[in-house]
Amino acid sequence: MSAVSERLPAFPWDKLAPYKTTASAHPDGIVDLSVGTPVDPVPDLIQKALVDAADSPGYPTVWGTPALRDAITGWLERRLGAREVTHRHVLPIVGSKELVAWLPTQLGLGPGDRVAYPRLAYPTYEVGARLARAEHEVYDDPTRLDPAGLKLLWLNSPSNPTGRVLAKDELTRIVAWAREHGVLLFSDECYLELGWEADPVSVLHPDVNGGSYEGIVAVHSLSKRSNLAGYRAAFLAGDPAVLAPLLEIRKHGGMMTPAPTQAAVVAALGDDTHVHEQRERYTARRALLREALLDHGFRIEHSEASLYLWATRDESCWDTVAHLAELGILVAPGDFYGEAGARFVRVALTATDERVRAAVERLK
């Protein structure tokens, strides 16, 4: 066990503990804008679907029920503009983080293979490579990478942490490059329905992939768009030649989405109203926090989508974290997401309206 754990970096969030203690000491309590965990209620129709499926004594299937696969394919065509998506093109997963962490291992990658991800990125991309003993590297433009030995290329649009959105022509160029060099492309699109100043596009759109899913897979989650982080509900969509062996591996590994969660996902993907309502909540919180941060002397970069504001005072991110902690506000230091984030902080929109108003008053 120690041999495996020694491959991993120190768990970054542990470093934030003393600043959380400082922020928690504020007379009016902490405003936690660090971890992007949903705080709003799970919509009633989703809760009802979960309860109605609670009497599920048998084992669920890894591939999910036909109703779940129908819900996923229907959503992909309705919301993302994907075409000719069948059950072979989709695979439920037990939350997206599980998939990101174990994908290189499940793909059979190891020493000598390379995994690449954005210079500023979700830390679990690196963790996945380390668990598989594969090499890992960061990029600014993936098409400038050496394709030799590059077995897995991660895209992330909208980005966590920066909120940057890759334009359609940029996605098209990257997909073409990956195919030309035989590089498997996984696109993390978990924030795709949360575009504010941009309209994010999926690699599954025919304008991007030319009508073919060869060599590409998209990762989607219901954690943010439907407040289902506690349900562990996500799925893959794309190349059947990639998903079929993953399905077999996951059958052997028992990586099954619980049956009540599967029913809840069917309800969630079939309803757009709750998504629009949640977007309105985040829109209002974003506007308040953005204005307050700017007035407080911050500069905000990218942040045109996702659940975060990527902000800087042109100082060490830890100085900024300490400054805000004294105001009772906890944010994530940018260097959690790579060295390039050393002078930024990530400010999450995932706090209640009351806590967001408290943060705004303190920033004044």
C-alpha positions as CSV (number, residue, x, y, z in Angstrom):
1,M,0.0,0.0,0.0
2,S,2.8,2.4,0.8
3,A,4.3,1.8,-2.6
4,V,1.1,3.0,-4.2
5,S,0.5,6.0,-1.9
6,E,4.1,7.1,-2.4
7,R,3.4,7.7,-6.1
8,L,0.9,10.4,-5.2
9,P,1.5,14.1,-4.4
10,A,0.6,15.4,-1.0
11,F,-3.2,15.9,-0.7
12,P,-3.4,19.7,-1.4
13,W,-6.5,20.5,0.6
14,D,-4.8,19.6,3.8
15,K,-2.6,22.7,3.4
16,L,-5.7,24.9,3.6
17,A,-6.7,23.8,7.1
18,P,-5.1,26.6,9.1
19,Y,-6.6,29.2,6.9
20,K,-10.0,27.5,7.3
21,T,-9.5,27.8,11.1
22,T,-8.8,31.6,10.7
23,A,-11.8,32.1,8.5
24,S,-14.1,30.1,10.8
25,A,-13.2,32.4,13.7
26,H,-15.0,35.4,12.0
27,P,-17.8,36.6,14.3
28,D,-20.3,36.0,11.5
29,G,-18.9,32.6,10.6
30,I,-17.0,31.4,7.6
31,V,-17.9,31.9,3.9
32,D,-16.4,28.9,2.3
33,L,-15.7,29.5,-1.4
34,S,-12.9,27.0,-1.7
35,V,-14.4,23.6,-2.7
36,G,-16.9,23.7,-5.5
37,T,-19.5,21.5,-3.8
38,P,-23.2,22.2,-4.5
39,V,-25.2,23.7,-1.6
40,D,-28.7,24.0,-3.1
41,P,-31.4,21.4,-2.8
42,V,-31.6,18.4,-5.1
43,P,-34.6,19.1,-7.3
44,D,-37.8,17.4,-6.1
45,L,-38.4,15.3,-9.2
46,I,-34.9,13.8,-8.9
47,Q,-35.4,13.0,-5.2
48,K,-38.8,11.4,-6.0
49,A,-37.1,9.2,-8.7
50,L,-34.5,8.1,-6.2
51,V,-37.1,7.3,-3.5
52,D,-39.3,5.4,-6.0
53,A,-36.3,3.3,-6.9
54,A,-35.2,2.7,-3.3
55,D,-36.5,-0.9,-3.2
56,S,-33.6,-2.2,-5.3
57,P,-32.3,-5.4,-3.7
58,G,-30.5,-6.8,-6.7
59,Y,-27.2,-5.8,-8.2
60,P,-27.3,-3.0,-10.8
61,T,-25.5,-3.4,-14.1
62,V,-22.4,-1.6,-15.0
63,W,-23.8,-0.5,-18.3
64,G,-26.9,0.8,-16.7
65,T,-30.6,0.2,-17.5
66,P,-31.8,0.7,-21.0
67,A,-33.8,3.6,-19.7
68,L,-30.6,5.2,-18.4
69,R,-28.8,4.7,-21.7
70,D,-31.9,6.2,-23.6
71,A,-31.8,9.2,-21.3
72,I,-28.1,9.8,-21.9
73,T,-28.3,9.4,-25.7
74,G,-31.4,11.6,-25.8
75,W,-29.6,14.3,-23.8
76,L,-26.5,14.2,-25.9
77,E,-28.5,14.8,-29.1
78,R,-30.8,17.4,-27.6
79,R,-28.3,19.4,-25.6
80,L,-24.9,18.8,-27.3
81,G,-26.0,18.4,-30.9
82,A,-24.5,14.9,-31.1
83,R,-25.7,12.8,-34.0
84,E,-26.4,9.0,-34.4
85,V,-25.6,8.2,-30.7
86,T,-26.5,4.7,-29.7
87,H,-26.2,2.7,-26.5
88,R,-22.7,1.6,-27.7
89,H,-21.6,5.2,-27.5
90,V,-22.3,5.7,-23.8
91,L,-21.1,4.3,-20.4
92,P,-22.3,5.3,-16.9
93,I,-19.6,5.9,-14.3
94,V,-19.6,6.3,-10.6
95,G,-18.9,10.0,-10.5
96,S,-16.3,11.7,-12.8
97,K,-13.4,11.8,-10.3
98,E,-13.3,8.0,-10.1
99,L,-13.0,7.8,-13.9
100,V,-10.3,10.5,-14.1
101,A,-8.2,8.8,-11.4
102,W,-8.4,5.3,-12.7
103,L,-8.6,5.8,-16.5
104,P,-4.9,5.5,-17.3
105,T,-4.8,2.2,-15.3
106,Q,-8.0,0.9,-17.1
107,L,-6.5,1.8,-20.4
108,G,-3.4,-0.3,-19.6
109,L,-1.0,2.6,-19.5
110,G,2.3,2.3,-17.6
111,P,6.0,3.2,-17.6
112,G,7.0,4.8,-20.9
113,D,3.5,6.0,-21.7
114,R,2.6,9.7,-21.5
115,V,-0.5,11.5,-20.3
116,A,-0.9,15.2,-21.0
117,Y,-3.3,17.7,-19.5
118,P,-3.6,21.6,-19.4
119,R,-0.9,23.6,-17.5
120,L,-3.6,24.8,-15.1
121,A,-5.8,21.8,-14.4
122,Y,-7.8,19.6,-12.1
123,P,-5.1,17.8,-10.0
124,T,-6.7,14.3,-10.5
125,Y,-5.4,14.2,-14.1
126,E,-1.9,13.9,-12.7
127,V,-3.0,11.5,-10.0
128,G,-4.4,9.2,-12.6
129,A,-1.1,9.1,-14.4
130,R,0.9,8.5,-11.2
131,L,-1.4,5.6,-10.2
132,A,-0.6,3.9,-13.5
133,R,3.1,4.7,-13.3
134,A,2.8,6.6,-16.5
135,E,4.7,9.8,-17.3
136,H,2.7,13.0,-17.1
137,E,3.2,16.5,-18.6
138,V,1.4,19.8,-19.0
139,Y,0.7,21.8,-22.1
140,D,-0.4,25.3,-23.3
141,D,-1.2,24.1,-26.8
142,P,-1.6,20.3,-27.1
143,T,-0.7,20.3,-30.8
144,R,2.8,21.3,-29.8
145,L,3.3,18.1,-27.8
146,D,5.6,15.4,-29.1
147,P,3.0,12.7,-30.0
148,A,5.5,9.8,-29.6
149,G,4.4,7.8,-26.6
150,L,1.5,10.1,-25.9
151,K,-1.3,7.7,-25.1
152,L,-3.9,10.0,-23.4
153,L,-4.6,13.7,-24.0
154,W,-7.0,15.4,-21.6
155,L,-8.9,18.5,-22.6
156,N,-11.0,20.5,-20.1
157,S,-13.5,23.0,-21.5
158,P,-14.9,24.8,-19.6
159,S,-11.8,24.7,-17.5
160,N,-11.5,24.0,-13.8
161,P,-10.0,26.2,-12.4
162,T,-9.9,29.1,-14.9
163,G,-13.3,28.9,-16.5
164,R,-11.6,29.2,-19.9
165,V,-13.7,27.9,-22.9
166,L,-12.1,26.4,-26.0
167,A,-13.6,27.8,-29.1
168,K,-15.2,25.4,-31.7
169,D,-12.4,26.0,-34.2
170,E,-9.7,25.3,-31.6
171,L,-11.5,22.1,-30.6
172,T,-11.7,21.0,-34.2
173,R,-8.0,21.6,-34.7
174,I,-7.0,19.6,-31.6
175,V,-9.3,16.7,-32.5
176,A,-7.8,16.6,-36.0
177,W,-4.3,16.6,-34.6
178,A,-5.0,13.9,-32.1
179,R,-6.4,11.6,-34.8
180,E,-3.6,12.3,-37.2
181,H,-1.1,11.1,-34.5
182,G,-3.2,8.3,-33.0
183,V,-3.6,10.0,-29.7
184,L,-6.7,9.1,-27.6
185,L,-8.5,12.3,-26.6
186,F,-10.7,12.5,-23.5
187,S,-12.6,15.8,-23.1
188,D,-13.7,16.7,-19.5
189,E,-16.9,18.7,-20.1
190,C,-18.4,18.5,-16.7
191,Y,-19.1,22.3,-16.6
192,L,-20.4,22.5,-20.2
193,E,-23.9,23.7,-19.2
194,L,-22.5,26.6,-17.1
195,G,-21.4,29.0,-19.7
196,W,-21.8,32.7,-18.8
197,E,-19.9,34.8,-21.4
198,A,-19.3,31.9,-23.8
199,D,-21.3,29.0,-25.2
200,P,-19.2,25.9,-24.7
201,V,-19.2,23.3,-27.4
202,S,-18.6,19.6,-27.0
203,V,-16.1,17.4,-28.9
204,L,-19.2,15.3,-29.7
205,H,-20.6,18.0,-31.9
206,P,-20.4,17.1,-35.6
207,D,-18.8,20.5,-36.5
208,V,-15.9,19.5,-34.2
209,N,-15.5,15.8,-35.0
210,G,-16.7,15.7,-38.6
211,G,-19.5,13.3,-37.8
212,S,-17.2,10.6,-36.3
213,Y,-16.5,9.7,-32.7
214,E,-13.3,7.9,-33.6
215,G,-10.6,8.4,-30.9
216,I,-12.6,10.8,-28.8
217,V,-14.6,10.4,-25.5
218,A,-16.4,13.1,-23.5
219,V,-16.8,13.1,-19.8
220,H,-20.0,14.5,-18.3
221,S,-21.3,14.8,-14.7
222,L,-24.6,15.7,-13.0
223,S,-22.8,17.0,-9.9
224,K,-23.0,20.6,-10.8
225,R,-25.8,21.0,-13.2
226,S,-28.3,19.1,-11.1
227,N,-26.7,19.3,-7.6
228,L,-26.0,15.6,-7.5
229,A,-22.5,15.5,-6.2
230,G,-23.7,13.3,-3.4
231,Y,-25.2,10.8,-5.8
232,R,-22.0,10.1,-7.8
233,A,-23.7,10.4,-11.2
234,A,-21.7,10.8,-14.4
235,F,-21.2,9.2,-17.8
236,L,-18.9,8.8,-20.8
237,A,-19.9,9.3,-24.4
238,G,-17.9,8.7,-27.6
239,D,-15.9,6.0,-29.4
240,P,-17.4,2.6,-28.9
241,A,-14.0,1.0,-29.6
242,V,-12.8,2.7,-26.4
243,L,-15.9,2.3,-24.3
244,A,-16.4,-1.4,-25.0
245,P,-13.2,-2.6,-23.3
246,L,-13.7,-0.1,-20.5
247,L,-17.1,-1.6,-19.9
248,E,-15.6,-5.1,-19.7
249,I,-12.9,-3.9,-17.2
250,R,-15.5,-2.1,-15.1
251,K,-17.7,-5.2,-15.0
252,H,-14.9,-7.2,-13.6
253,G,-14.1,-4.4,-11.1
254,G,-17.7,-4.0,-10.0
255,M,-17.8,-0.3,-10.8
256,M,-21.6,0.0,-10.8
257,T,-23.7,3.1,-10.4
258,P,-26.3,2.2,-7.7
259,A,-29.8,1.5,-9.1
260,P,-31.5,4.4,-7.3
261,T,-28.9,6.8,-8.7
262,Q,-29.5,5.4,-12.2
263,A,-33.2,6.2,-11.8
264,A,-32.4,9.7,-10.5
265,V,-30.2,10.3,-13.5
266,V,-33.0,9.4,-15.9
267,A,-35.2,12.0,-14.3
268,A,-32.4,14.6,-14.2
269,L,-31.5,14.3,-17.9
270,G,-35.1,14.4,-18.9
271,D,-35.8,17.8,-17.3
272,D,-34.2,21.1,-18.4
273,T,-36.2,23.3,-16.1
274,H,-34.2,22.6,-12.9
275,V,-31.0,23.2,-14.8
276,H,-32.2,26.7,-15.9
277,E,-33.3,27.5,-12.4
278,Q,-29.9,26.5,-11.0
279,R,-28.1,28.5,-13.6
280,E,-30.1,31.6,-12.5
281,R,-28.9,31.1,-9.0
282,Y,-25.3,30.9,-10.0
283,T,-25.7,33.8,-12.4
284,A,-26.8,36.1,-9.6
285,R,-24.1,34.9,-7.2
286,R,-21.5,35.3,-9.9
287,A,-22.5,38.9,-10.6
288,L,-22.3,39.8,-6.9
289,L,-19.0,38.2,-6.2
290,R,-17.4,39.4,-9.4
291,E,-18.3,43.0,-8.8
292,A,-17.2,42.8,-5.1
293,L,-13.8,41.2,-6.0
294,L,-13.1,43.8,-8.7
295,D,-14.0,46.6,-6.3
296,H,-11.7,45.1,-3.7
297,G,-8.7,45.3,-6.1
298,F,-8.8,42.0,-7.8
299,R,-8.3,41.2,-11.5
300,I,-10.3,38.4,-13.0
301,E,-9.1,36.4,-15.9
302,H,-11.0,34.0,-18.2
303,S,-14.0,32.9,-16.0
304,E,-16.4,33.0,-18.9
305,A,-17.8,29.6,-17.8
306,S,-17.8,27.0,-14.9
307,L,-18.5,27.6,-11.2
308,Y,-15.4,29.7,-10.4
309,L,-13.8,33.1,-10.7
310,W,-10.1,33.0,-11.4
311,A,-8.9,36.1,-9.6
312,T,-5.6,37.7,-8.7
313,R,-4.2,40.7,-6.7
314,D,-0.8,40.1,-8.4
315,E,0.7,38.6,-5.3
316,S,1.4,35.1,-3.9
317,C,-1.8,33.1,-3.9
318,W,-1.1,32.2,-0.3
319,D,-0.9,35.9,0.7
320,T,-4.3,36.3,-1.0
321,V,-5.7,33.2,0.8
322,A,-4.5,34.6,4.2
323,H,-5.9,38.1,3.4
324,L,-9.3,36.7,2.6
325,A,-9.2,34.3,5.6
326,E,-8.9,37.3,7.9
327,L,-12.2,38.5,6.4
328,G,-13.8,35.1,7.1
329,I,-13.7,34.1,3.4
330,L,-12.0,30.8,2.4
331,V,-10.8,30.4,-1.2
332,A,-8.6,27.9,-3.1
333,P,-5.0,28.8,-3.8
334,G,-4.2,28.7,-7.5
335,D,-1.1,26.6,-7.1
336,F,-3.3,23.7,-6.3
337,Y,-3.9,23.5,-10.0
338,G,-0.3,24.0,-11.2
339,E,2.6,26.2,-10.8
340,A,1.2,28.7,-13.3
341,G,-1.6,29.5,-10.8
342,A,0.8,30.7,-8.1
343,R,-0.5,34.2,-8.1
344,F,-4.2,33.4,-8.5
345,V,-7.0,32.1,-6.3
346,R,-10.1,30.2,-7.3
347,V,-13.3,31.6,-5.9
348,A,-16.3,29.2,-6.1
349,L,-19.8,30.3,-6.7
350,T,-21.1,27.4,-4.6
351,A,-22.3,29.1,-1.4
352,T,-25.9,30.0,-0.4
353,D,-27.3,33.4,-1.3
354,E,-26.9,34.5,2.4
355,R,-23.3,33.5,2.5
356,V,-22.5,35.2,-0.8
357,R,-24.1,38.4,0.5
358,A,-21.9,38.1,3.6
359,A,-18.8,37.8,1.5
360,V,-19.8,40.8,-0.5
361,E,-20.3,42.9,2.6
362,R,-16.9,41.8,4.0
363,L,-15.1,42.7,0.7
364,K,-16.6,46.2,0.9
